[in-house]
Amino acid sequence: RHLAHKSLTLLMDMHCFWTLILCLSTLVNSSVTIHAHLTMRTSSDILVHASSCILRRSPNVMGIYGSVFSQMSMAAERYRASHNLEIYE
């Protein structure tokens, strides 16, 4: 039976966290946009202020960067593990 190394398990957990943040923030943002479309009276009701746009997009951006960074960290950890087999096995 093979178990994942502790550092790989931690990196996978972090990747799952960032992916969850990305999915949840996309769901919330889409829900707000759909609600705005359904309840608008004039076409200008869809427009949002810059501050609310930043607040709505910040979790998406953080989720994307966190997900990409965690993937790069896993790749670096796996590269290091493949070159130092005696330490990891």
N, CA, C and O atoms as a CHARMM CRD file, in Angstrom:
* protein
*
  356
    1    1 ARG  N      0.84300  -1.18700   0.00000 PROA 1      0.00000
    2    1 ARG  CA     0.00000   0.00000   0.00000 PROA 1      0.00000
    3    1 ARG  C      0.88200   1.24200   0.00000 PROA 1      0.00000
    4    1 ARG  O      1.80300   1.36000   0.80900 PROA 1      0.00000
    5    2 HSD  N      0.59900   2.15300  -0.89900 PROA 2      0.00000
    6    2 HSD  CA     1.37100   3.38300  -1.01100 PROA 2      0.00000
    7    2 HSD  C      0.54100   4.54900  -0.48600 PROA 2      0.00000
    8    2 HSD  O     -0.63800   4.68500  -0.81300 PROA 2      0.00000
    9    3 LEU  N      1.16600   5.37800   0.32400 PROA 3      0.00000
   10    3 LEU  CA     0.51500   6.57800   0.84400 PROA 3      0.00000
   11    3 LEU  C      1.22000   7.80800   0.29200 PROA 3      0.00000
   12    3 LEU  O      2.42500   7.79100   0.04300 PROA 3      0.00000
   13    4 ALA  N      0.45500   8.86600   0.10500 PROA 4      0.00000
   14    4 ALA  CA     1.04700  10.11600  -0.38000 PROA 4      0.00000
   15    4 ALA  C      1.91900  10.71500   0.71200 PROA 4      0.00000
   16    4 ALA  O      1.59900  10.61900   1.89700 PROA 4      0.00000
   17    5 HSD  N      3.01000  11.32700   0.31000 PROA 5      0.00000
   18    5 HSD  CA     3.89900  11.99200   1.23900 PROA 5      0.00000
   19    5 HSD  C      3.17000  13.16700   1.88000 PROA 5      0.00000
   20    5 HSD  O      2.29100  13.76400   1.25800 PROA 5      0.00000
   21    6 LYS  N      3.52900  13.50600   3.12600 PROA 6      0.00000
   22    6 LYS  CA     2.82300  14.56600   3.85700 PROA 6      0.00000
   23    6 LYS  C      2.84100  15.89700   3.11800 PROA 6      0.00000
   24    6 LYS  O      1.83700  16.61000   3.10800 PROA 6      0.00000
   25    7 SER  N      3.96200  16.23900   2.50200 PROA 7      0.00000
   26    7 SER  CA     4.03200  17.52100   1.79800 PROA 7      0.00000
   27    7 SER  C      3.10400  17.52700   0.58700 PROA 7      0.00000
   28    7 SER  O      2.49000  18.55100   0.28800 PROA 7      0.00000
   29    8 LEU  N      2.99500  16.40000  -0.11100 PROA 8      0.00000
   30    8 LEU  CA     2.08500  16.31700  -1.25400 PROA 8      0.00000
   31    8 LEU  C      0.63800  16.38800  -0.79000 PROA 8      0.00000
   32    8 LEU  O     -0.19000  17.02900  -1.43800 PROA 8      0.00000
   33    9 THR  N      0.32900  15.74200   0.31500 PROA 9      0.00000
   34    9 THR  CA    -1.03200  15.79300   0.85400 PROA 9      0.00000
   35    9 THR  C     -1.41700  17.21200   1.23500 PROA 9      0.00000
   36    9 THR  O     -2.53700  17.64900   0.97200 PROA 9      0.00000
   37   10 LEU  N     -0.49300  17.93000   1.85200 PROA 10     0.00000
   38   10 LEU  CA    -0.75900  19.32800   2.20800 PROA 10     0.00000
   39   10 LEU  C     -0.98200  20.18000   0.96400 PROA 10     0.00000
   40   10 LEU  O     -1.90300  20.99600   0.92600 PROA 10     0.00000
   41   11 LEU  N     -0.15100  19.99700  -0.04600 PROA 11     0.00000
   42   11 LEU  CA    -0.30100  20.76200  -1.27900 PROA 11     0.00000
   43   11 LEU  C     -1.60700  20.43200  -1.98500 PROA 11     0.00000
   44   11 LEU  O     -2.24300  21.32300  -2.54900 PROA 11     0.00000
   45   12 MET  N     -2.01400  19.18200  -1.96600 PROA 12     0.00000
   46   12 MET  CA    -3.29000  18.80400  -2.57100 PROA 12     0.00000
   47   12 MET  C     -4.46600  19.40900  -1.80700 PROA 12     0.00000
   48   12 MET  O     -5.45100  19.83300  -2.41100 PROA 12     0.00000
   49   13 ASP  N     -4.36200  19.44700  -0.49300 PROA 13     0.00000
   50   13 ASP  CA    -5.41100  20.08200   0.31400 PROA 13     0.00000
   51   13 ASP  C     -5.51500  21.56700   0.00600 PROA 13     0.00000
   52   13 ASP  O     -6.61700  22.10400  -0.10800 PROA 13     0.00000
   53   14 MET  N     -4.37600  22.23100  -0.12900 PROA 14     0.00000
   54   14 MET  CA    -4.38700  23.66000  -0.46600 PROA 14     0.00000
   55   14 MET  C     -4.97700  23.88700  -1.85700 PROA 14     0.00000
   56   14 MET  O     -5.71200  24.85100  -2.07400 PROA 14     0.00000
   57   15 HSD  N     -4.65700  23.00800  -2.79000 PROA 15     0.00000
   58   15 HSD  CA    -5.21700  23.14000  -4.13200 PROA 15     0.00000
   59   15 HSD  C     -6.74000  22.95500  -4.10000 PROA 15     0.00000
   60   15 HSD  O     -7.47100  23.68300  -4.77100 PROA 15     0.00000
   61   16 CYS  N     -7.20000  21.99800  -3.33500 PROA 16     0.00000
   62   16 CYS  CA    -8.65500  21.80100  -3.20300 PROA 16     0.00000
   63   16 CYS  C     -9.31100  23.02100  -2.57500 PROA 16     0.00000
   64   16 CYS  O    -10.40500  23.40800  -2.98500 PROA 16     0.00000
   65   17 PHE  N     -8.66700  23.63200  -1.59100 PROA 17     0.00000
   66   17 PHE  CA    -9.20500  24.83700  -0.95600 PROA 17     0.00000
   67   17 PHE  C     -9.34400  25.96700  -1.96400 PROA 17     0.00000
   68   17 PHE  O    -10.40100  26.59300  -2.05100 PROA 17     0.00000
   69   18 TRP  N     -8.28000  26.23700  -2.73200 PROA 18     0.00000
   70   18 TRP  CA    -8.32700  27.32300  -3.71300 PROA 18     0.00000
   71   18 TRP  C     -9.33300  27.04400  -4.81500 PROA 18     0.00000
   72   18 TRP  O     -9.99800  27.96200  -5.29500 PROA 18     0.00000
   73   19 THR  N     -9.45300  25.78700  -5.22100 PROA 19     0.00000
   74   19 THR  CA   -10.43900  25.43600  -6.23800 PROA 19     0.00000
   75   19 THR  C    -11.85200  25.62100  -5.69900 PROA 19     0.00000
   76   19 THR  O    -12.73700  26.07300  -6.42500 PROA 19     0.00000
   77   20 LEU  N    -12.06900  25.27700  -4.43500 PROA 20     0.00000
   78   20 LEU  CA   -13.37100  25.49200  -3.80900 PROA 20     0.00000
   79   20 LEU  C    -13.70200  26.97800  -3.73600 PROA 20     0.00000
   80   20 LEU  O    -14.83000  27.37500  -4.02700 PROA 20     0.00000
   81   21 ILE  N    -12.72000  27.80800  -3.34600 PROA 21     0.00000
   82   21 ILE  CA   -12.93000  29.26300  -3.30400 PROA 21     0.00000
   83   21 ILE  C    -13.31400  29.76900  -4.69400 PROA 21     0.00000
   84   21 ILE  O    -14.23500  30.57500  -4.82800 PROA 21     0.00000
   85   22 LEU  N    -12.62100  29.30500  -5.71300 PROA 22     0.00000
   86   22 LEU  CA   -12.90600  29.73000  -7.08300 PROA 22     0.00000
   87   22 LEU  C    -14.31600  29.32400  -7.50100 PROA 22     0.00000
   88   22 LEU  O    -15.05100  30.12900  -8.07200 PROA 22     0.00000
   89   23 CYS  N    -14.69300  28.09000  -7.22000 PROA 23     0.00000
   90   23 CYS  CA   -16.02900  27.61300  -7.60800 PROA 23     0.00000
   91   23 CYS  C    -17.13300  28.35800  -6.85900 PROA 23     0.00000
   92   23 CYS  O    -18.12900  28.75900  -7.46100 PROA 23     0.00000
   93   24 LEU  N    -16.96400  28.54300  -5.56700 PROA 24     0.00000
   94   24 LEU  CA   -17.98700  29.23800  -4.79100 PROA 24     0.00000
   95   24 LEU  C    -18.12100  30.70100  -5.19500 PROA 24     0.00000
   96   24 LEU  O    -19.23400  31.21700  -5.30000 PROA 24     0.00000
   97   25 SER  N    -17.00100  31.36900  -5.42200 PROA 25     0.00000
   98   25 SER  CA   -17.06800  32.77600  -5.81400 PROA 25     0.00000
   99   25 SER  C    -17.67800  32.92700  -7.20400 PROA 25     0.00000
  100   25 SER  O    -18.39300  33.89700  -7.45600 PROA 25     0.00000
  101   26 THR  N    -17.41100  31.99100  -8.10500 PROA 26     0.00000
  102   26 THR  CA   -18.02400  32.03000  -9.42500 PROA 26     0.00000
  103   26 THR  C    -19.52300  31.80300  -9.32700 PROA 26     0.00000
  104   26 THR  O    -20.29700  32.45500 -10.02700 PROA 26     0.00000
  105   27 LEU  N    -19.93700  30.88500  -8.46600 PROA 27     0.00000
  106   27 LEU  CA   -21.36000  30.62800  -8.26600 PROA 27     0.00000
  107   27 LEU  C    -22.07500  31.85200  -7.70500 PROA 27     0.00000
  108   27 LEU  O    -23.15400  32.21100  -8.17800 PROA 27     0.00000
  109   28 VAL  N    -21.48700  32.48600  -6.71100 PROA 28     0.00000
  110   28 VAL  CA   -22.09100  33.67800  -6.10900 PROA 28     0.00000
  111   28 VAL  C    -22.14800  34.81800  -7.11700 PROA 28     0.00000
  112   28 VAL  O    -23.17000  35.49200  -7.23900 PROA 28     0.00000
  113   29 ASN  N    -21.06300  35.03200  -7.83200 PROA 29     0.00000
  114   29 ASN  CA   -21.02100  36.10600  -8.82200 PROA 29     0.00000
  115   29 ASN  C    -22.05000  35.87600  -9.92100 PROA 29     0.00000
  116   29 ASN  O    -22.72300  36.81700 -10.34300 PROA 29     0.00000
  117   30 SER  N    -22.18000  34.65300 -10.38400 PROA 30     0.00000
  118   30 SER  CA   -23.17200  34.33500 -11.41300 PROA 30     0.00000
  119   30 SER  C    -24.58900  34.52700 -10.89600 PROA 30     0.00000
  120   30 SER  O    -25.46000  35.01200 -11.61800 PROA 30     0.00000
  121   31 SER  N    -24.81700  34.14800  -9.64700 PROA 31     0.00000
  122   31 SER  CA   -26.14500  34.32800  -9.05100 PROA 31     0.00000
  123   31 SER  C    -26.51300  35.80700  -8.94200 PROA 31     0.00000
  124   31 SER  O    -27.65000  36.19000  -9.22000 PROA 31     0.00000
  125   32 VAL  N    -25.55800  36.62900  -8.54100 PROA 32     0.00000
  126   32 VAL  CA   -25.80500  38.07000  -8.44300 PROA 32     0.00000
  127   32 VAL  C    -26.09300  38.65000  -9.83000 PROA 32     0.00000
  128   32 VAL  O    -26.97800  39.49100  -9.98300 PROA 32     0.00000
  129   33 THR  N    -25.34700  38.20300 -10.83100 PROA 33     0.00000
  130   33 THR  CA   -25.55600  38.69400 -12.19100 PROA 33     0.00000
  131   33 THR  C    -26.92700  38.27500 -12.72300 PROA 33     0.00000
  132   33 THR  O    -27.62200  39.08000 -13.34200 PROA 33     0.00000
  133   34 ILE  N    -27.31300  37.04000 -12.49000 PROA 34     0.00000
  134   34 ILE  CA   -28.62700  36.56800 -12.93100 PROA 34     0.00000
  135   34 ILE  C    -29.72500  37.35200 -12.23000 PROA 34     0.00000
  136   34 ILE  O    -30.70400  37.74700 -12.86400 PROA 34     0.00000
  137   35 HSD  N    -29.57500  37.58100 -10.93800 PROA 35     0.00000
  138   35 HSD  CA   -30.56500  38.36600 -10.19400 PROA 35     0.00000
  139   35 HSD  C    -30.66500  39.78200 -10.75700 PROA 35     0.00000
  140   35 HSD  O    -31.76400  40.32100 -10.88800 PROA 35     0.00000
  141   36 ALA  N    -29.52900  40.38400 -11.09000 PROA 36     0.00000
  142   36 ALA  CA   -29.53600  41.73600 -11.66700 PROA 36     0.00000
  143   36 ALA  C    -30.25900  41.75400 -13.01100 PROA 36     0.00000
  144   36 ALA  O    -30.99700  42.69300 -13.30700 PROA 36     0.00000
  145   37 HSD  N    -30.04900  40.71800 -13.82600 PROA 37     0.00000
  146   37 HSD  CA   -30.72100  40.65100 -15.11800 PROA 37     0.00000
  147   37 HSD  C    -32.23000  40.46500 -14.96400 PROA 37     0.00000
  148   37 HSD  O    -33.01500  41.05700 -15.70500 PROA 37     0.00000
  149   38 LEU  N    -32.62100  39.65400 -14.01500 PROA 38     0.00000
  150   38 LEU  CA   -34.05600  39.37000 -13.83800 PROA 38     0.00000
  151   38 LEU  C    -34.82100  40.52500 -13.21300 PROA 38     0.00000
  152   38 LEU  O    -36.01200  40.69100 -13.47700 PROA 38     0.00000
  153   39 THR  N    -34.15800  41.32400 -12.39100 PROA 39     0.00000
  154   39 THR  CA   -34.84900  42.39300 -11.67400 PROA 39     0.00000
  155   39 THR  C    -34.61200  43.77800 -12.26400 PROA 39     0.00000
  156   39 THR  O    -35.07100  44.76900 -11.69600 PROA 39     0.00000
  157   40 MET  N    -33.91400  43.87100 -13.37800 PROA 40     0.00000
  158   40 MET  CA   -33.63000  45.20200 -13.92900 PROA 40     0.00000
  159   40 MET  C    -34.89000  45.82600 -14.52500 PROA 40     0.00000
  160   40 MET  O    -35.73700  45.14500 -15.10400 PROA 40     0.00000
  161   41 ARG  N    -34.98000  47.11700 -14.36600 PROA 41     0.00000
  162   41 ARG  CA   -36.09200  47.87200 -14.96500 PROA 41     0.00000
  163   41 ARG  C    -35.62300  48.59000 -16.22800 PROA 41     0.00000
  164   41 ARG  O    -36.34700  48.67700 -17.22000 PROA 41     0.00000
  165   42 THR  N    -34.39600  49.10100 -16.16800 PROA 42     0.00000
  166   42 THR  CA   -33.78900  49.72400 -17.34700 PROA 42     0.00000
  167   42 THR  C    -32.43800  49.07000 -17.58000 PROA 42     0.00000
  168   42 THR  O    -31.90500  48.38900 -16.70400 PROA 42     0.00000
  169   43 SER  N    -31.89900  49.27900 -18.74600 PROA 43     0.00000
  170   43 SER  CA   -30.62400  48.62700 -19.07100 PROA 43     0.00000
  171   43 SER  C    -29.47400  49.12900 -18.19900 PROA 43     0.00000
  172   43 SER  O    -28.48500  48.41800 -18.02200 PROA 43     0.00000
  173   44 SER  N    -29.58400  50.32900 -17.65800 PROA 44     0.00000
  174   44 SER  CA   -28.50600  50.85600 -16.81500 PROA 44     0.00000
  175   44 SER  C    -28.49300  50.22400 -15.42100 PROA 44     0.00000
  176   44 SER  O    -27.53800  50.42500 -14.67100 PROA 44     0.00000
  177   45 ASP  N    -29.53500  49.46400 -15.05800 PROA 45     0.00000
  178   45 ASP  CA   -29.55900  48.78900 -13.75900 PROA 45     0.00000
  179   45 ASP  C    -28.50300  47.69700 -13.65900 PROA 45     0.00000
  180   45 ASP  O    -28.11300  47.31400 -12.55600 PROA 45     0.00000
  181   46 ILE  N    -28.03900  47.19800 -14.78500 PROA 46     0.00000
  182   46 ILE  CA   -27.03000  46.12500 -14.78000 PROA 46     0.00000
  183   46 ILE  C    -25.65500  46.67300 -14.42100 PROA 46     0.00000
  184   46 ILE  O    -24.82900  45.95800 -13.85300 PROA 46     0.00000
  185   47 LEU  N    -25.40600  47.93900 -14.74900 PROA 47     0.00000
  186   47 LEU  CA   -24.09600  48.53400 -14.49900 PROA 47     0.00000
  187   47 LEU  C    -23.81500  48.59600 -13.00100 PROA 47     0.00000
  188   47 LEU  O    -24.69900  48.91300 -12.20500 PROA 47     0.00000
  189   48 VAL  N    -22.58300  48.29100 -12.63100 PROA 48     0.00000
  190   48 VAL  CA   -22.19500  48.31000 -11.22500 PROA 48     0.00000
  191   48 VAL  C    -21.05000  49.30600 -11.03500 PROA 48     0.00000
  192   48 VAL  O    -20.34400  49.65300 -11.98100 PROA 48     0.00000
  193   49 HSD  N    -20.88900  49.74700  -9.80800 PROA 49     0.00000
  194   49 HSD  CA   -19.80100  50.66300  -9.48900 PROA 49     0.00000
  195   49 HSD  C    -18.48900  49.89400  -9.44200 PROA 49     0.00000
  196   49 HSD  O    -18.47400  48.67400  -9.27400 PROA 49     0.00000
  197   50 ALA  N    -17.40600  50.61500  -9.58900 PROA 50     0.00000
  198   50 ALA  CA   -16.08000  49.98400  -9.59600 PROA 50     0.00000
  199   50 ALA  C    -15.80000  49.26300  -8.28700 PROA 50     0.00000
  200   50 ALA  O    -15.20900  48.18400  -8.28800 PROA 50     0.00000
  201   51 SER  N    -16.22100  49.85000  -7.16800 PROA 51     0.00000
  202   51 SER  CA   -15.93600  49.21700  -5.87900 PROA 51     0.00000
  203   51 SER  C    -16.67200  47.88900  -5.73000 PROA 51     0.00000
  204   51 SER  O    -16.09900  46.92800  -5.21700 PROA 51     0.00000
  205   52 SER  N    -17.92700  47.81400  -6.16600 PROA 52     0.00000
  206   52 SER  CA   -18.65800  46.54600  -6.05500 PROA 52     0.00000
  207   52 SER  C    -18.11800  45.52400  -7.04900 PROA 52     0.00000
  208   52 SER  O    -18.13900  44.32300  -6.77800 PROA 52     0.00000
  209   53 CYS  N    -17.63500  45.99200  -8.19400 PROA 53     0.00000
  210   53 CYS  CA   -17.02700  45.08100  -9.16300 PROA 53     0.00000
  211   53 CYS  C    -15.75800  44.45400  -8.58900 PROA 53     0.00000
  212   53 CYS  O    -15.52200  43.25500  -8.73600 PROA 53     0.00000
  213   54 ILE  N    -14.94500  45.28100  -7.93300 PROA 54     0.00000
  214   54 ILE  CA   -13.71600  44.77200  -7.31500 PROA 54     0.00000
  215   54 ILE  C    -14.04700  43.76400  -6.21500 PROA 54     0.00000
  216   54 ILE  O    -13.39400  42.72800  -6.09700 PROA 54     0.00000
  217   55 LEU  N    -15.06700  44.07600  -5.41400 PROA 55     0.00000
  218   55 LEU  CA   -15.46200  43.14900  -4.34500 PROA 55     0.00000
  219   55 LEU  C    -15.97800  41.83500  -4.90900 PROA 55     0.00000
  220   55 LEU  O    -15.73600  40.77800  -4.32700 PROA 55     0.00000
  221   56 ARG  N    -16.67800  41.88400  -6.02100 PROA 56     0.00000
  222   56 ARG  CA   -17.21400  40.66000  -6.60800 PROA 56     0.00000
  223   56 ARG  C    -16.14500  39.84800  -7.32600 PROA 56     0.00000
  224   56 ARG  O    -16.23100  38.62100  -7.36600 PROA 56     0.00000
  225   57 ARG  N    -15.14900  40.50300  -7.89000 PROA 57     0.00000
  226   57 ARG  CA   -14.11500  39.80700  -8.66500 PROA 57     0.00000
  227   57 ARG  C    -12.91000  39.37600  -7.83200 PROA 57     0.00000
  228   57 ARG  O    -12.18100  38.47600  -8.24800 PROA 57     0.00000
  229   58 SER  N    -12.68200  39.98000  -6.68900 PROA 58     0.00000
  230   58 SER  CA   -11.50200  39.65300  -5.87700 PROA 58     0.00000
  231   58 SER  C    -11.42000  38.17400  -5.49600 PROA 58     0.00000
  232   58 SER  O    -10.35100  37.58200  -5.64700 PROA 58     0.00000
  233   59 PRO  N    -12.50600  37.54300  -5.00500 PROA 59     0.00000
  234   59 PRO  CA   -12.39900  36.11200  -4.69400 PROA 59     0.00000
  235   59 PRO  C    -12.06800  35.25800  -5.91900 PROA 59     0.00000
  236   59 PRO  O    -11.33500  34.27600  -5.81000 PROA 59     0.00000
  237   60 ASN  N    -12.60900  35.63100  -7.09200 PROA 60     0.00000
  238   60 ASN  CA   -12.27400  34.88600  -8.31100 PROA 60     0.00000
  239   60 ASN  C    -10.79000  34.97900  -8.61900 PROA 60     0.00000
  240   60 ASN  O    -10.14200  33.97400  -8.91000 PROA 60     0.00000
  241   61 VAL  N    -10.26100  36.18200  -8.55500 PROA 61     0.00000
  242   61 VAL  CA    -8.84400  36.38800  -8.86700 PROA 61     0.00000
  243   61 VAL  C     -7.95800  35.64700  -7.86500 PROA 61     0.00000
  244   61 VAL  O     -6.98900  34.99100  -8.24800 PROA 61     0.00000
  245   62 MET  N     -8.29800  35.75700  -6.58000 PROA 62     0.00000
  246   62 MET  CA    -7.51500  35.04200  -5.55800 PROA 62     0.00000
  247   62 MET  C     -7.59900  33.53500  -5.76600 PROA 62     0.00000
  248   62 MET  O     -6.59700  32.83700  -5.61200 PROA 62     0.00000
  249   63 GLY  N     -8.78200  33.02000  -6.11400 PROA 63     0.00000
  250   63 GLY  CA    -8.93700  31.59700  -6.36100 PROA 63     0.00000
  251   63 GLY  C     -8.12100  31.12000  -7.54100 PROA 63     0.00000
  252   63 GLY  O     -7.52000  30.04600  -7.49400 PROA 63     0.00000
  253   64 ILE  N     -8.09500  31.92000  -8.61200 PROA 64     0.00000
  254   64 ILE  CA    -7.31100  31.54300  -9.79400 PROA 64     0.00000
  255   64 ILE  C     -5.82100  31.53300  -9.47900 PROA 64     0.00000
  256   64 ILE  O     -5.12100  30.56700  -9.78300 PROA 64     0.00000
  257   65 TYR  N     -5.33600  32.62100  -8.86400 PROA 65     0.00000
  258   65 TYR  CA    -3.91000  32.67100  -8.52900 PROA 65     0.00000
  259   65 TYR  C     -3.52600  31.59100  -7.51700 PROA 65     0.00000
  260   65 TYR  O     -2.46300  30.98300  -7.64100 PROA 65     0.00000
  261   66 GLY  N     -4.37000  31.34800  -6.52700 PROA 66     0.00000
  262   66 GLY  CA    -4.08400  30.30100  -5.55200 PROA 66     0.00000
  263   66 GLY  C     -4.04400  28.92800  -6.18400 PROA 66     0.00000
  264   66 GLY  O     -3.18600  28.11100  -5.84900 PROA 66     0.00000
  265   67 SER  N     -4.97200  28.66600  -7.10300 PROA 67     0.00000
  266   67 SER  CA    -5.01700  27.37600  -7.77900 PROA 67     0.00000
  267   67 SER  C     -3.79100  27.16300  -8.65400 PROA 67     0.00000
  268   67 SER  O     -3.19400  26.08700  -8.63900 PROA 67     0.00000
  269   68 VAL  N     -3.41600  28.18000  -9.41300 PROA 68     0.00000
  270   68 VAL  CA    -2.23500  28.07000 -10.27600 PROA 68     0.00000
  271   68 VAL  C     -0.97200  27.90800  -9.42700 PROA 68     0.00000
  272   68 VAL  O     -0.12300  27.07100  -9.73200 PROA 68     0.00000
  273   69 PHE  N     -0.84700  28.70700  -8.36100 PROA 69     0.00000
  274   69 PHE  CA     0.33100  28.61000  -7.50400 PROA 69     0.00000
  275   69 PHE  C      0.42000  27.23700  -6.84200 PROA 69     0.00000
  276   69 PHE  O      1.51100  26.67700  -6.72900 PROA 69     0.00000
  277   70 SER  N     -0.71400  26.68700  -6.40300 PROA 70     0.00000
  278   70 SER  CA    -0.66700  25.37500  -5.75800 PROA 70     0.00000
  279   70 SER  C     -0.30900  24.28000  -6.76600 PROA 70     0.00000
  280   70 SER  O      0.35800  23.31100  -6.40200 PROA 70     0.00000
  281   71 GLN  N     -0.73400  24.41300  -8.01300 PROA 71     0.00000
  282   71 GLN  CA    -0.33700  23.44200  -9.03200 PROA 71     0.00000
  283   71 GLN  C      1.16500  23.51900  -9.30400 PROA 71     0.00000
  284   71 GLN  O      1.83200  22.49500  -9.44500 PROA 71     0.00000
  285   72 MET  N      1.68800  24.74400  -9.37400 PROA 72     0.00000
  286   72 MET  CA     3.13200  24.88800  -9.58300 PROA 72     0.00000
  287   72 MET  C      3.90400  24.34100  -8.38400 PROA 72     0.00000
  288   72 MET  O      4.96800  23.74600  -8.55800 PROA 72     0.00000
  289   73 SER  N      3.38900  24.53300  -7.18000 PROA 73     0.00000
  290   73 SER  CA     4.04800  24.00200  -5.98300 PROA 73     0.00000
  291   73 SER  C      4.05500  22.48000  -5.99800 PROA 73     0.00000
  292   73 SER  O      5.05600  21.85700  -5.64400 PROA 73     0.00000
  293   74 MET  N      2.93400  21.87800  -6.40900 PROA 74     0.00000
  294   74 MET  CA     2.88300  20.41400  -6.50200 PROA 74     0.00000
  295   74 MET  C      3.86100  19.89500  -7.54800 PROA 74     0.00000
  296   74 MET  O      4.52400  18.88000  -7.33700 PROA 74     0.00000
  297   75 ALA  N      3.94900  20.59900  -8.68100 PROA 75     0.00000
  298   75 ALA  CA     4.89500  20.17700  -9.72800 PROA 75     0.00000
  299   75 ALA  C      6.32700  20.26200  -9.21700 PROA 75     0.00000
  300   75 ALA  O      7.12700  19.35800  -9.46200 PROA 75     0.00000
  301   76 ALA  N      6.65700  21.34000  -8.50900 PROA 76     0.00000
  302   76 ALA  CA     8.01000  21.47600  -7.96100 PROA 76     0.00000
  303   76 ALA  C      8.28000  20.40200  -6.91700 PROA 76     0.00000
  304   76 ALA  O      9.37900  19.84900  -6.87600 PROA 76     0.00000
  305   77 GLU  N      7.31200  20.10200  -6.08400 PROA 77     0.00000
  306   77 GLU  CA     7.48300  19.06900  -5.05300 PROA 77     0.00000
  307   77 GLU  C      7.67200  17.70200  -5.69400 PROA 77     0.00000
  308   77 GLU  O      8.51000  16.92100  -5.24300 PROA 77     0.00000
  309   78 ARG  N      6.91400  17.40300  -6.73200 PROA 78     0.00000
  310   78 ARG  CA     7.03900  16.11500  -7.41500 PROA 78     0.00000
  311   78 ARG  C      8.36900  16.03200  -8.15900 PROA 78     0.00000
  312   78 ARG  O      8.97300  14.96000  -8.20900 PROA 78     0.00000
  313   79 TYR  N      8.83700  17.13300  -8.73400 PROA 79     0.00000
  314   79 TYR  CA    10.13800  17.15400  -9.40000 PROA 79     0.00000
  315   79 TYR  C     11.24600  16.87300  -8.39600 PROA 79     0.00000
  316   79 TYR  O     12.15400  16.08500  -8.66200 PROA 79     0.00000
  317   80 ARG  N     11.16300  17.52700  -7.23500 PROA 80     0.00000
  318   80 ARG  CA    12.16100  17.30700  -6.19100 PROA 80     0.00000
  319   80 ARG  C     12.09800  15.87100  -5.68200 PROA 80     0.00000
  320   80 ARG  O     13.13200  15.25700  -5.41900 PROA 80     0.00000
  321   81 ALA  N     10.89100  15.33600  -5.54400 PROA 81     0.00000
  322   81 ALA  CA    10.74700  13.96300  -5.06200 PROA 81     0.00000
  323   81 ALA  C     11.30400  12.95300  -6.06700 PROA 81     0.00000
  324   81 ALA  O     11.88300  11.94100  -5.67200 PROA 81     0.00000
  325   82 SER  N     11.13200  13.22500  -7.36300 PROA 82     0.00000
  326   82 SER  CA    11.62300  12.27100  -8.35700 PROA 82     0.00000
  327   82 SER  C     13.14700  12.26700  -8.43900 PROA 82     0.00000
  328   82 SER  O     13.73800  11.27400  -8.86300 PROA 82     0.00000
  329   83 HSD  N     13.78600  13.36100  -8.04000 PROA 83     0.00000
  330   83 HSD  CA    15.24400  13.40400  -8.06600 PROA 83     0.00000
  331   83 HSD  C     15.87800  12.96800  -6.73400 PROA 83     0.00000
  332   83 HSD  O     17.08400  12.73000  -6.67900 PROA 83     0.00000
  333   84 ASN  N     15.10200  12.86400  -5.69700 PROA 84     0.00000
  334   84 ASN  CA    15.59600  12.43800  -4.38700 PROA 84     0.00000
  335   84 ASN  C     14.77000  11.25800  -3.87800 PROA 84     0.00000
  336   84 ASN  O     14.13600  11.33800  -2.82700 PROA 84     0.00000
  337   85 LEU  N     14.78700  10.18400  -4.62600 PROA 85     0.00000
  338   85 LEU  CA    13.94300   9.04000  -4.29300 PROA 85     0.00000
  339   85 LEU  C     14.28300   8.43400  -2.93200 PROA 85     0.00000
  340   85 LEU  O     13.39300   7.94200  -2.23800 PROA 85     0.00000
  341   86 GLU  N     15.55100   8.46300  -2.54700 PROA 86     0.00000
  342   86 GLU  CA    15.92400   7.85700  -1.27000 PROA 86     0.00000
  343   86 GLU  C     15.33300   8.61400  -0.09500 PROA 86     0.00000
  344   86 GLU  O     15.12300   8.02000   0.96300 PROA 86     0.00000
  345   87 ILE  N     15.05900   9.89700  -0.24000 PROA 87     0.00000
  346   87 ILE  CA    14.45400  10.68200   0.84900 PROA 87     0.00000
  347   87 ILE  C     12.95400  10.42100   0.93400 PROA 87     0.00000
  348   87 ILE  O     12.39600  10.34700   2.02800 PROA 87     0.00000
  349   88 TYR  N     12.30200  10.28200  -0.21900 PROA 88     0.00000
  350   88 TYR  CA    10.85300  10.19100  -0.25500 PROA 88     0.00000
  351   88 TYR  C     10.31800   8.77100  -0.14900 PROA 88     0.00000
  352   88 TYR  O      9.15600   8.57700   0.20700 PROA 88     0.00000
  353   89 GLU  N     11.13500   7.78900  -0.44900 PROA 89     0.00000
  354   89 GLU  CA    10.62300   6.41000  -0.43300 PROA 89     0.00000
  355   89 GLU  C     11.11900   5.66400   0.79000 PROA 89     0.00000
  356   89 GLU  O     10.79100   4.49200   0.97300 PROA 89     0.00000
